[in-house]
């Protein structure tokens, strides 16, 4: 099959408003003042697509933006070399996230916008055909399970590898039936809180054991500044992470995903995939916003 891209990424597009430089979280009724503000393109699919493009991969974004403000977002993503030809327009405004960021963590407040229409792409035959023109498909939103399972079956049959990072959607994560979709992926990429919601476990190794016993053959759990852990085919791997002077953790998990997919496409061993992913996640925190500090291939190799 003809492959147009290394990776096609389907997921939310947001305009991010990132506030950082706080000293304390405000209590209810109080006001806190940021020392830094960045407006940036965001959303898991956007961030990971830009991260992959910085690493030299051809990446296509499959998403939905608003008619009124979508041009700005598409121009910004296009600066990284991401193919935006598969992005549709619907409704007046693109989704929006306000990120309140600290060096070690962040809180997000989000308006979904037209991203609610993404499942239509997974139900459409032409949409699946377009996704299957990539070597790898990354799903970066909360998909309707039945549509996503049918799509993953077809993508697997077309020879695509698949990754999933839906972010924090508590009801979806706590539903045991969601494991049926997770089993169809090549790699599942939750963070520690998301893995805890699925497994009910506190210890990362116990989380990996939970997935292993339920037939999830490959999962990498992001642990923030502590690195990451992974299991594949019954073998466990760890990466202690990389020390950087963190400024803003917004999008670090998405940069991790970009690094992991980048390494996966090179067919390197799991421990190398995990190290590349951790390095990309750490390096992405060096500047405000999710995109400014995404590493190039040269920066990544120098750090590794």
C-alpha positions as CSV (number, residue, x, y, z in Angstrom):
1,X,0.0,0.0,0.0
2,X,1.2,3.5,-0.8
3,X,2.1,5.4,2.4
4,X,1.7,9.2,2.3
5,X,2.9,9.9,5.8
6,X,4.9,8.3,8.6
7,X,2.1,9.1,11.1
8,X,-1.5,10.2,10.9
9,X,-2.8,11.7,14.2
10,X,-6.5,12.0,14.9
11,X,-7.6,14.1,17.9
12,X,-8.6,17.4,19.4
13,X,-7.3,20.7,18.2
14,X,-7.2,23.6,20.8
15,X,-6.0,27.1,21.1
16,X,-4.1,26.9,24.4
17,X,-3.7,29.8,26.8
18,X,-0.8,28.9,29.1
19,X,-0.4,30.8,32.4
20,X,2.8,30.0,34.4
21,X,5.1,31.5,36.9
22,X,2.8,31.2,39.9
23,X,4.1,30.8,43.4
24,X,1.0,29.2,44.9
25,X,-2.4,27.7,43.9
26,X,-5.1,30.2,44.8
27,X,-7.8,29.2,47.3
28,X,-11.5,29.7,46.3
29,X,-12.2,33.4,46.1
30,X,-8.6,34.4,45.8
31,X,-6.6,35.6,42.7
32,X,-3.2,34.5,41.6
33,X,-1.0,36.3,39.1
34,X,1.0,34.7,36.4
35,X,4.4,36.1,35.3
36,X,4.2,34.4,31.9
37,X,1.5,34.0,29.3
38,X,1.7,32.1,26.0
39,X,-1.0,31.6,23.4
40,X,-0.2,28.4,21.5
41,X,-1.7,25.7,19.3
42,X,-2.5,22.7,21.5
43,X,-4.3,19.4,21.9
44,X,-2.7,16.0,22.1
45,X,-2.8,15.3,18.4
46,X,-1.5,18.8,17.5
47,X,1.4,18.6,20.1
48,X,2.4,15.1,19.1
49,X,2.2,15.9,15.4
50,X,4.5,19.0,15.9
51,X,6.9,16.9,18.0
52,X,7.1,14.2,15.3
53,X,7.7,16.8,12.6
54,X,10.5,18.4,14.6
55,X,12.1,14.9,14.7
56,X,11.9,14.7,10.9
57,X,8.8,12.6,10.5
58,X,6.1,13.3,8.0
59,X,2.9,13.8,10.1
60,X,-0.7,14.5,9.1
61,X,-3.2,16.0,11.5
62,X,-6.8,14.8,11.3
63,X,-8.9,17.2,13.3
64,X,-11.6,19.8,13.3
65,X,-11.2,23.6,13.9
66,X,-13.5,26.5,14.0
67,X,-14.3,28.8,11.0
68,X,-13.6,32.0,12.9
69,X,-10.2,31.2,14.4
70,X,-9.0,28.0,12.7
71,X,-6.6,29.9,10.3
72,X,-4.3,31.0,13.1
73,X,-4.0,27.4,14.5
74,X,-3.4,25.9,11.1
75,X,-0.7,28.4,10.3
76,X,1.0,27.7,13.6
77,X,0.9,24.0,13.1
78,X,2.1,24.4,9.5
79,X,5.2,26.2,10.7
80,X,6.4,22.8,12.0
81,X,5.8,21.1,8.7
82,X,2.7,19.2,9.7
83,X,0.3,18.3,6.9
84,X,-3.1,20.0,7.7
85,X,-4.9,19.0,4.6
86,X,-7.1,16.5,6.5
87,X,-8.3,19.1,9.0
88,X,-12.0,20.1,8.6
89,X,-13.8,23.2,9.7
90,X,-17.0,23.3,11.7
91,X,-18.7,25.8,14.0
92,X,-17.5,29.3,14.8
93,X,-14.7,28.6,17.3
94,X,-12.0,26.0,17.8
95,X,-11.8,24.3,21.2
96,X,-9.9,26.1,23.9
97,X,-7.8,25.2,26.9
98,X,-6.5,27.4,29.7
99,X,-3.5,25.7,31.3
100,X,-2.3,26.8,34.7
101,X,1.2,25.4,34.8
102,X,3.8,24.8,37.5
103,X,7.3,23.3,36.8
104,X,6.2,19.9,38.1
105,X,2.5,19.8,37.2
106,X,-0.4,21.7,35.6
107,X,-4.2,22.0,35.7
108,X,-6.3,22.3,32.5
109,X,-9.7,24.0,31.9
110,X,-11.1,23.1,28.5
111,X,-13.9,23.9,26.0
112,X,-14.2,21.0,23.6
113,X,-15.6,22.9,20.6
114,X,-16.1,21.1,17.3
115,X,-13.7,18.2,18.3
116,X,-16.9,16.4,19.3
117,X,-17.3,15.6,15.6
118,X,-14.1,13.5,15.4
119,X,-15.9,10.2,15.7
120,X,-17.5,10.8,12.4
121,X,-14.1,10.4,10.8
122,X,-13.8,6.9,12.4
123,X,-17.2,5.9,11.0
124,X,-16.5,7.0,7.5
125,X,-15.0,4.6,5.0
126,X,-13.0,7.3,3.3
127,X,-11.8,8.6,6.7
128,X,-10.4,5.1,7.5
129,X,-8.8,4.9,4.0
130,X,-7.0,8.2,4.6
131,X,-5.7,7.1,8.0
132,X,-4.4,3.9,6.6
133,X,-2.2,5.8,4.2
134,X,0.1,6.3,7.2
135,X,2.6,3.8,8.6
136,X,1.3,4.6,12.1
137,X,-1.9,6.0,13.4
138,X,-2.0,7.9,16.7
139,X,-5.4,8.3,18.5
140,X,-5.3,11.3,20.8
141,X,-8.9,11.9,22.1
142,X,-11.7,10.0,23.8
143,X,-13.2,8.0,21.0
144,X,-16.5,6.3,20.9
145,X,-15.5,2.7,21.6
146,X,-17.4,0.8,19.0
147,X,-16.3,3.1,16.1
148,X,-12.7,3.1,17.3
149,X,-12.6,-0.7,17.6
150,X,-13.9,-1.2,14.1
151,X,-11.5,1.4,12.8
152,X,-8.5,-0.2,14.6
153,X,-9.4,-3.6,13.2
154,X,-9.3,-2.1,9.7
155,X,-6.1,-0.2,10.3
156,X,-4.4,-3.3,11.6
157,X,-5.5,-5.2,8.6
158,X,-4.0,-2.5,6.4
159,X,-0.6,-2.9,8.2
160,X,-0.7,0.2,10.4
161,X,0.7,0.3,13.9
162,X,-1.5,2.1,16.4
163,X,-1.0,4.1,19.6
164,X,-3.6,5.5,22.0
165,X,-3.4,8.4,24.4
166,X,-6.8,9.7,25.1
167,X,-5.9,11.9,28.1
168,X,-8.0,12.3,31.3
169,X,-11.5,11.2,30.6
170,X,-12.5,9.5,33.9
171,X,-15.6,7.7,32.9
172,X,-14.0,6.1,29.9
173,X,-10.9,5.2,31.8
174,X,-12.9,3.5,34.6
175,X,-15.1,1.5,32.3
176,X,-13.7,-2.1,32.1
177,X,-15.0,-2.4,28.6
178,X,-12.4,0.2,27.4
179,X,-9.8,-2.5,27.7
180,X,-11.3,-4.1,24.6
181,X,-10.1,-1.1,22.5
182,X,-6.8,-0.8,24.4
183,X,-6.0,-4.4,23.4
184,X,-6.2,-3.5,19.7
185,X,-3.4,-0.9,20.0
186,X,0.3,-1.5,19.3
187,X,1.1,0.7,22.3
188,X,-1.1,2.3,25.0
189,X,0.4,5.6,26.5
190,X,-1.4,6.7,29.7
191,X,0.1,8.8,32.4
192,X,0.2,7.6,36.0
193,X,-3.2,9.1,37.0
194,X,-4.9,7.6,33.9
195,X,-3.3,4.2,34.6
196,X,-4.4,4.4,38.2
197,X,-8.0,5.1,37.1
198,X,-8.0,2.1,34.9
199,X,-6.3,-0.3,37.2
200,X,-7.1,0.9,40.7
201,X,-3.5,0.3,41.6
202,X,-1.0,2.8,43.2
203,X,2.3,1.2,42.3
204,X,3.4,1.5,38.6
205,X,4.7,-2.1,38.5
206,X,1.3,-3.3,39.8
207,X,-0.4,-1.2,37.1
208,X,1.7,-3.0,34.5
209,X,0.9,-6.4,36.0
210,X,-2.8,-5.5,35.8
211,X,-2.5,-4.7,32.1
212,X,-0.5,-7.8,31.4
213,X,-3.0,-10.1,33.1
214,X,-5.8,-8.6,30.9
215,X,-4.1,-9.1,27.6
216,X,-2.7,-5.6,27.0
217,X,0.6,-6.7,25.5
218,X,2.4,-3.3,25.3
219,X,1.8,-0.3,27.6
220,X,4.1,2.6,28.7
221,X,3.1,4.6,31.7
222,X,4.4,8.2,32.0
223,X,5.6,9.1,35.5
224,X,6.5,12.8,35.0
225,X,9.9,13.8,36.3
226,X,10.4,10.2,37.6
227,X,10.5,8.9,34.0
228,X,8.4,6.0,32.8
229,X,7.8,2.3,33.0
230,X,6.8,-0.1,30.3
231,X,5.8,-3.7,29.7
232,X,5.9,-5.5,26.4
233,X,5.2,-9.2,25.9
234,X,5.7,-9.9,29.6
235,X,9.0,-8.0,29.9
236,X,9.3,-4.9,32.1
237,X,11.4,-1.8,31.3
238,X,12.1,1.4,33.2
239,X,13.6,4.8,32.4
240,X,14.5,7.1,35.3
241,X,14.0,10.2,33.2
242,X,16.2,13.1,32.2
243,X,16.9,16.2,34.4
244,X,16.2,19.6,32.9
245,X,15.4,23.0,34.2
246,X,11.7,22.7,33.7
247,X,9.7,25.9,33.0
248,X,6.3,24.5,31.9
249,X,5.1,20.9,31.8
250,X,2.2,21.6,29.4
251,X,2.3,19.0,26.6
252,X,5.2,17.0,28.0
253,X,3.2,13.8,27.8
254,X,2.4,14.5,24.1
255,X,6.1,15.1,23.4
256,X,6.8,11.8,25.2
257,X,4.3,10.2,22.7
258,X,6.1,11.8,19.8
259,X,9.4,10.4,20.9
260,X,8.0,6.9,21.5
261,X,6.4,6.8,18.0
262,X,9.5,8.2,16.4
263,X,11.6,5.4,17.9
264,X,8.9,2.7,17.2
265,X,9.0,3.6,13.5
266,X,12.8,2.8,13.6
267,X,12.0,-0.7,15.0
268,X,14.4,-0.2,17.9
269,X,14.2,-2.2,21.2
270,X,11.6,-1.2,23.8
271,X,14.1,0.2,26.2
272,X,15.3,2.6,23.5
273,X,11.7,3.6,22.7
274,X,11.3,4.4,26.4
275,X,14.5,6.4,26.6
276,X,13.7,8.4,23.5
277,X,10.2,9.2,24.8
278,X,11.5,10.3,28.2
279,X,14.1,12.5,26.7
280,X,11.6,14.2,24.4
281,X,9.1,14.7,27.2
282,X,11.8,16.3,29.5
283,X,13.3,18.5,26.8
284,X,9.8,19.9,25.9
285,X,9.5,21.5,29.3
286,X,12.3,24.0,28.8
287,X,10.0,26.9,27.6
288,X,6.4,28.0,28.2
289,X,3.7,26.2,26.1
290,X,3.7,22.8,24.5
291,X,5.5,23.6,21.3
292,X,8.4,26.1,21.8
293,X,10.9,23.6,23.3
294,X,10.1,20.5,21.2
295,X,13.5,18.9,20.5
296,X,14.9,18.5,17.0
297,X,16.5,15.1,16.1
298,X,19.9,16.6,16.7
299,X,19.0,17.9,20.2
300,X,17.5,14.5,21.0
301,X,20.5,12.6,20.0
302,X,22.8,14.9,21.9
303,X,20.8,14.4,25.1
304,X,20.7,10.6,24.7
